[in-house]
Amino acid sequence: MEWDDLRVFLAVAREGTLGAAARKLGQTQPTMGRRLRALEGAVGQKLFQRTNDGFVITDEGAAVLNHAERMEEEALALQRQLAGQEQLLDGSLRITSSDWFGAYVLTPVLAEFSHAHPRVTIELLTDARFLSLSRREADLAFRIQPFEEPDIASRKLLSMPYGLYTRTGSVHPVAGNGADVVLVTMDTAFGSMPDVAWLQRMLPRAPVAVRSNARLIQAQMCAQGVGVAVLPRPLGDGFAGLERIELGEDPPSRDTWVGYHHDLRRLGRLRALLDMVFARLAN
């Protein structure tokens, strides 16, 4: 039984299809298929039921899954411990954040860091999903809520101000009404976010034109004249064709947190980037 075959098994179990698992590991589907068949031959059991909709794990596969996940945890812990002892400012750093935060807040800091430390390769992943720090899907994560995972070191970085924006030259609504505008706001899955309730309270008569969970899309829709939108100030102020609306009360601010696995606390390139991030962005 090969550990690399178990990695293939874990990817298929998590992704559900051979193609998605191959993309996850950066391998070809035929290679993934051969590795999976080799593992099934080694254990003498069928680990997945092949269906038109993908791979469904069998009872035997579920038993292997428990052991494989524990093996993965130990392997990743070893990798993190060894990586955390590296003091040289070279190598790679994988960072995850939302799209707008990466584009309008992190990019200037990362550019400065790259000029100062050209031997460090930065990989910025803008993903709506929370990538796992324990699995080294990312080394450093920026989120709008505190980290709850065990073994994650985290700190509040900043309090992000928000504003209400419209296309430059458009009519500005009046607080308490909103009948003369329409809204571009978060989708229903994010309906509990503070700025959604603020919009409903400040512009109760304004109908919703577009919903999206991506702030960049909201800003683009707003710049196209679709409606007014609550946006983070760095995004709204920096986006061409937008102007901020004053209603006498600003939308609620949101805290941003930064987190990394405790095992990487001594990683030199991570410490150097964190120092620069806090020096440039913390408030």
N, C-alpha and C positions, 0 to 999 in steps of 0.2 A: 504494500500500500504506500503510495507516494503522497507527500504533503501537497504537491502541486495539483494532484488529482482531487484532493479534498477541497482545495481552493475553487476548482471548477465546480465541484458539487455544491459548495456554499453559494456560489454566484448563481447557478441555475435555480437553486431552492429559493433565493431571494428575488430574482428577476422574473422567474416564471417561464421564460423562453430561452432557447439556446442562443438566438441572435442577440437579445438584450444582455445575456450573460457574457457573450463574446465581446461586445462593445465595452462592457464594464471592465474586463480584464485586458482588453487590447489584443485579443487573439482572434483567429478565424473560427468560423462555425465548424468546419471539418475537424480542426484540431481539438476544439472543445468536445465534439462528439466522440472522438477517439479516446480522450482522457476519461470521459464519463463512462464509456464502455469498459475501459481498463479497470476503473474503480469497482464497477459492478462485478466484473470478473474476479477481482481480488477478494471481495466480500462474499461472493457467491449468491447475491440477491439482486433483484430488480429494485432500484432506489426510486425510480420515477415511473409513473404511468404516462405514456405519450398520448396526448389528445390533440384534436384540431385546434384547441384554444391554448395549448402550451403543455408544460410539464407539471403534473400533479404528483406530489411526493407520496410514496407508499408508506405503510406502517414500518417497514424495514428501513426506509429512508429516513423517517422521523427519528428512529433510534440512532442512526448514524449522525443525524443532524446535531443532536445534543452533544455527542462527543466531539464532533468536528468544530462546533462553536467554542467549546472549552479549549481545544487545541489552538484555535485561532487567537483566542484571548491571550494565551501564554506566549504565542509567537509574536503578537503585536506588542505585548508588554516588554519582551526582550528587545524588540526593535526600538521602542520608545526609550528604554533605559540606556541603550547604547547611543542612540541619537542625542539624548539629553546630555551626554558627556562631551560632545563635540564643542570645541571652543573656537575653531577656525571660522572666519567669516567667508565661507564659500559653501556651495551646496545649493539646495533648493528649499523654498518655503511655499507651502500651499495655503492660500487664504480664501475664506468664503465670506460673502456678504450679499446683501440685496443688490439688485442691478443699479439703482440710482445712487446708493451709498458708495458702491465701488467706483462709479463713473464720476461723481461730483464731489466726493469727500476724500476717498482713499487715493485716487489716482495721483494727485499732486504730491502726496507724501511718499507713495511708492516710487514715483519718478525720482524724487530727491534721494531716496534710499538707494536706488539702483545706480545713480551717479556716484554716490559715496562708497558703495560696495558692489562693484561690477562683477565680482565672482559669485554673487548670490543670484540665483534664478528665482524670480517671483512668478507664481502661478495663481492668478486671481480667478476664482470660480464664483460667478454671480448666479445663484440658484435659490429658488423659492423654498427648496427643501432644507431642513437642518442636517447638514452633513455631520457624520460622526467623528468626533475628535478622538475617541477611544480606538476606532478602527483606522486611524490615520487617513481618513478621507480628506481631512484638512488638518493643518497644524495650528491655525489661528482662525477664530471665528468672531464675527461682529453680528450681534443680534439686538433686537429691540425689547428683549425681556431677559431677566436673569437666567443664568445657566443652572439647571437642576441635576445634571448628570453627576454621578460620583466621580471623584478623582479629577475634576475639572477646576482649575484655578481661574477665577474671573474677577474683573473689576468694572465698575461703572466708568465709562470713558467720558461721556458728555450728555448734556440735555439738549436735544435737537429742537429748535424752534420751528413752527409751522406757520404758514400763511395761506390766505385765500387768494386765488389767482384767476385772471381772465385774459382773453386775447387783448393785446394792446389796442386801445381805442374803443373797446366795447363798453356798453352800458354797465355801470356799477350798481348792484342791487342795494336795497336799504334793509338794514337789520329789522327783523320781525316780519318781513314780507317775503320777497323772493319770487313773486308771481311773474316778474319780467325776465327771469333767467331760468336755465335748466342746469342740472347738476351732473358732474362727472365724479364718480365716487367709487368706494371699494365694493367688491362683489359681496354677495350675501354671506359667504363663508367668513368674511372679515367684518361683518356688520356690527360687531361689538367694539370695534376700535373707537377710541375717544373722539376722533375727528368726525366720524359718521354721526354720532349723537349731537355734536356741536353744530354741524351743518343743518340737521333737522330742527334744532332749536333756534338757530339764527335766521334760517330761511325756510320757514315751515310750509310755505306755499309753492316752493320750487319743485317741479317734478324731476325725476332722474332720467337722464338721457342715455348714459353709458356707465356700466360698472366694469371695473378691472382690478385685479389684485396687484398690478404692476404700476408703480408711480410714474415710470417713464412713459407708459402708454397714456396715463391720465394727463401728463404734461403735454404730450403731443396732441391729444384730443382737444385740450384746452387751447393750445396755440392755433388749432384749426378752426376755432370759433364754435366748437360743439357746445361748450358750457363752462361753468366755473368749477374749480377744483381746489381742494385743500392739498397743498404740497409741502414737503420739507423746504425750508428757506434756501439752503444751498442749491437745490434743484430748481425751484421756482424763480429765484433771483438770477440764476445763471442760464436759464432756458430762453432762447431767442423768441421774441414775439409775445412775451407774457408780461403783465403788470399786476402788482399786488393791490388787492382791494382792502380798504379799511372799513371795518364795521363797528369800531369802538371796542372790540374785544378780540384778542388773538385766539386762534385755535389752540387746543391743549398741546403742550410740548411732549416729546417722547424721549425716554432715556435710551441710550445705546450702551451695550455692554460688550466687552471683549473677553474672550476665554481661550484657554489652551490646556492641554493635558498636563497634569502635575509632573509627569516624568520628563517633560521637555523644558522644565524651568531653568536648567543650566545650559540649554542650547544657545551658543553664542550669537548666532545670526538671528534667532528669535528674540533674544533679549535686546539686541541692537535695534531691531525694528520696533519692538514695543516701546523702547525709550523714545524713539523719534515720533511714533504715533501719539504718545501722551504729551510730548513737548509741543507738537503742532496742533493737536485737536482737543485736548482735555479742557473742560470748563467746569 
